[in-house]
Amino acid sequence: MRGTISNDKRVYIYESPFLKQGENGLSLNQLRAIFIKTFLNNQRAKYVAENYALEKEKRKISIWRKDGKVLSEDEVLKIDMIVPQIFETN
């Protein structure tokens, strides 16, 4: 696994020196939209309507369920595959 999980298993944390700064001019809202559409494999998914939250602070990304539930192993594995594809430089 590339990221880590908080002790309570509610937050996925991904830190990398390779995270893009500025993400080609995309806003945080646009990055969130790309994440949720990719994660749910649904191009019509809306970040605000779905049950996942994403925050980015410098080179750290945190993802959690808005309902406060623990992230399942399947969710963690899927997030772990998607986040580097979206946020890291080549």
LINWOWO-V738297 format. One record per helix or strand of 2 or more residues. SS is the DSSP state (A for helix, B for strand). FROM is the first residue (numbers start at 1). TO is the last residue. If there is no record, write none. Layout:
ss=SS from=FROM to=TO
ss=SS from=FROM to=TO
This chain:
ss=B from=4 to=5
ss=B from=11 to=15
ss=A from=23 to=25
ss=A from=28 to=40
ss=A from=47 to=49
ss=B from=52 to=57
ss=B from=60 to=65
ss=A from=73 to=87
